[in-house]
Amino acid sequence: MPDSRHILGIEGTAWNLSAAVFGDDQVIALHSSPYRPPSGGIHPREAAQHHAGEMKAVISEVLTDPSAIKAVAFSQGPGLGPPCLRTVATAARAIAVSLGGVPPLIGGVNHCVAHVEIGRWACGCDDPIVLYASGANTQVLGYLGSRYRIFGETLDIGMGNGLDKFARSKGGMTHPGGPQIEALAREGGTPISLPYTVKGGMDLAFSGGVVSAAQEAQASLEDVCAGLQETAFSMCVEVTERALAHSGKDEVLLVGGVGANGRLQEMLRTMCAERGATFYVPERRFIGDNGAMIAYTGALMLAAGQTLPPLAESAVNPGYRSDEVMVAGGIAVPMRPMPWLM
């Protein structure tokens, strides 16, 4: 069980700056300020500038009682960085120092593992196969031997980034492109056929389908969007089902921003029903990047005694993989010292 003391968590690995306070087994406060580029995709420097400009307002929304904060947690990676990661890490250090150094600084919060942990908490599932589908990450994970093992993952781009790239190619769609593609796909009549790439039975590649969809000139945009979704989601469901069968587990958890897509949820729910497994998806505020997932995972780590008193050990790590985290007794803690990037 997580520590009952209040934990401040700060998330800003990519385009969404978010902060939350977790304590007494509940999210006490959660506030976010997403960066929305006027055109094109997310530039790390511009996103970091947004985070720096909005940090005070976002923190102020949740930090109404500084005396109740017993620890400060932040996402050290992976992420769009190091500019975004450094901005959040600097804010976490400053808050810990400004509060007199009494709240310990909790470092090593892995962004990917935090998605899994908040999903498990919010849904009440125990030992699921996890489909983590976000902008930069697409992984199928499962707990085995004190770590979240990656059964399969993207070999090129994350599914969310692929959808955004397609949206930009068609013009008229702003970031993020996923919700707009979903809306258009619902109007599609016949989804077009696109490259379906599952390699070695477990790994995925989305770039071929994205490029083919972007170059399609005969079919309607609605049918292209429908085809892109059906193809990419079917690939993910196939790998998730295979991991479910090989692992012998009976739960599936969907997390990450792309997980908000209703069609993806429907396909996973159908697969689970056919296999006698239970499907879980957290409510929308917990499914994408959010401060609550960092605060909650920080609470787990504090309960395990995992803090980083020396500020010098709190550097960011843009390449921090989910399978580099030791999970002892259901508590996510750093497995070993990482080659931190200051």
C-alpha positions, 0 to 999 in steps of 0.5 A, a space after each residue: 500500500 502507498 504511504 498515506 502522507 501527501 505526495 506532490 507529483 509533477 509530470 511534464 515529459 512531453 506536451 502536458 504539464 500536470 501536477 497532483 497531490 496524492 494521499 490517504 489513497 486518493 487523488 486530492 488535487 490534479 491540474 494540467 496545462 497542455 502545450 498545443 503548438 499552433 501548427 506542426 508537431 511538438 518541439 521540445 524547446 517550445 514545450 519546455 518554454 511552455 512548461 516553465 511559463 505555466 509551472 507556477 500556476 499549475 503547482 499553485 492549483 494543487 499545492 494549497 497546503 504546503 505543510 501537508 506535503 511529505 515528499 516531492 516526486 517527478 518523472 525522470 524519464 523517458 520523455 521529450 528531452 532533455 529540455 522538458 524533463 529538466 524543466 520539471 526536475 528543476 521545479 521539483 528540486 526547487 520546491 523540495 528546497 523551498 519547503 525547508 528540505 523536509 520533504 524528501 525528493 523522490 527521483 527515479 519515477 519511470 514515466 511508463 511504469 507510472 502509467 501502469 501503476 495509476 492504471 492498476 490503482 484506478 481500475 483495481 486490477 491485480 496482475 494485468 497484461 498492459 497495452 501502453 499506447 501513447 505518443 512516443 511509446 507503444 509497448 505490451 508489458 507484463 509483470 514477471 520476476 520483479 520487473 515489468 517485462 516488455 513482451 513487444 514494442 514498436 520498432 520505429 515510432 509510437 502509435 500516437 506519433 504515427 497518428 499525429 504524423 498522418 494528421 499533419 500530412 493531410 492538413 487542417 488537423 491540429 495537435 493532437 491528431 488522434 481524436 480528429 482521426 477517430 471522429 473521421 473514422 466513425 464516418 468511414 464506410 470501407 476502411 482501406 487496406 494498409 501495411 500490417 507489420 507485426 515482426 517476430 510475433 510480438 514487435 510492431 512497426 507503424 511507419 509503413 502504414 502511416 506513409 501509405 495512408 498519407 499517400 492515399 489519393 483515391 479513397 475518402 479521408 474518412 475511409 483512410 482514417 478508418 483503415 489506419 485505425 483498424 490496421 494499427 489497433 489490430 496489430 496492437 490487439 494481436 500482440 496483446 492477445 499473444 502476450 495474454 496467452 503466453 503469460 497465462 494472465 487473465 487481465 488486460 489494462 489499457 493505458 496511455 493517451 491513445 488508450 482514450 480511443 473508443 475503437 481501440 477500447 472496443 477491440 480490446 474488450 471484444 478480444 478479452 471477452 473471447 478469451 475469458 479475460 477481464 478488460 480494464 481502462 482507467 477514466 480519462 483523466 488517468 489514461 494520458 499523461 498526468 501528475 496523479 500517476 507520478 504522485 501515486 508512484 512516488 507514494 509507492 516509492 516513499 513507502 519502500 524507502 526509495 528517495 534521493 536526498 542528494 540533489 545531484 542524484 536527481 538528474 533526468 534520464 530521457 532513455 529510462 526504459 520500463 524494464 529497467 525498474 525493479 518492482 518489489 512487492 508491487 512497489 516500483 523502485 529503481 533497479 540500479 543506478 542509471 547513467 543519469 544525464 544532467 
